[in-house]
Amino acid sequence: MCSHQTSCPSFDELAVHVVAAHPEQGWSLLCDGAIVFDDSGELTPDGKAVAPHRAPAELLAVAA
């Protein structure tokens, strides 16, 4: 059994940090194993999908 202790917090904390970024593909791997996407969606380390947090269309500004 590995005795390595990680300094990364659990996936529900805000202190996690990016360990691998792939901006050309639109995603980043966090130190806790979660994958976050540029559209604010997420895959948690336990395999759960978190839907993107998008603003409703009526709240978006339209260029005139």
C-alpha positions as CSV (number, residue, x, y, z in Angstrom):
1,M,0.0,0.0,0.0
2,C,1.3,3.4,-0.9
3,S,1.9,5.8,2.1
4,H,2.1,8.9,-0.1
5,Q,0.0,11.8,1.3
6,T,-1.3,14.3,-1.1
7,S,-1.7,18.0,-0.1
8,C,-4.7,18.5,-2.4
9,P,-8.0,19.1,-0.7
10,S,-11.2,17.1,-1.5
11,F,-13.0,17.9,-4.7
12,D,-15.7,20.0,-3.1
13,E,-13.2,22.6,-1.8
14,L,-12.1,25.8,-3.6
15,A,-8.4,25.3,-2.9
16,V,-7.8,22.6,-5.6
17,H,-5.4,23.5,-8.3
18,V,-4.8,22.6,-12.0
19,V,-2.2,20.0,-12.6
20,A,-2.7,19.6,-16.4
21,A,-4.3,22.2,-18.7
22,H,-5.5,21.5,-22.2
23,P,-7.1,24.8,-23.4
24,E,-7.0,23.7,-27.0
25,Q,-9.4,20.9,-26.0
26,G,-11.4,22.9,-23.4
27,W,-10.6,21.1,-20.2
28,S,-8.2,20.9,-17.2
29,L,-7.3,18.2,-14.7
30,L,-7.4,19.2,-11.0
31,C,-5.1,17.8,-8.3
32,D,-8.0,15.9,-6.8
33,G,-8.7,14.0,-10.1
34,A,-11.7,16.2,-11.2
35,I,-11.9,17.3,-14.8
36,V,-13.3,20.8,-15.3
37,F,-14.4,22.1,-18.7
38,D,-14.3,25.6,-20.2
39,D,-18.1,25.8,-20.2
40,S,-18.1,25.3,-16.4
41,G,-19.1,21.7,-16.5
42,E,-17.2,19.1,-14.5
43,L,-16.6,15.4,-13.9
44,T,-15.9,14.7,-10.2
45,P,-13.4,12.1,-9.1
46,D,-16.2,9.7,-8.2
47,G,-17.5,9.9,-11.8
48,K,-20.5,12.3,-11.3
49,A,-21.2,14.8,-14.0
50,V,-21.9,18.5,-12.9
51,A,-23.8,20.4,-15.5
52,P,-22.5,23.7,-16.8
53,H,-23.6,26.9,-15.1
54,R,-24.9,28.9,-18.1
55,A,-26.7,32.2,-17.9
56,P,-30.3,32.2,-19.3
57,A,-30.4,33.5,-22.9
58,E,-32.6,36.4,-22.0
59,L,-29.9,37.7,-19.7
60,L,-27.2,37.8,-22.4
61,A,-26.4,41.1,-24.0
62,V,-27.0,41.4,-27.7
63,A,-24.8,43.6,-29.9
64,A,-26.8,46.2,-31.8
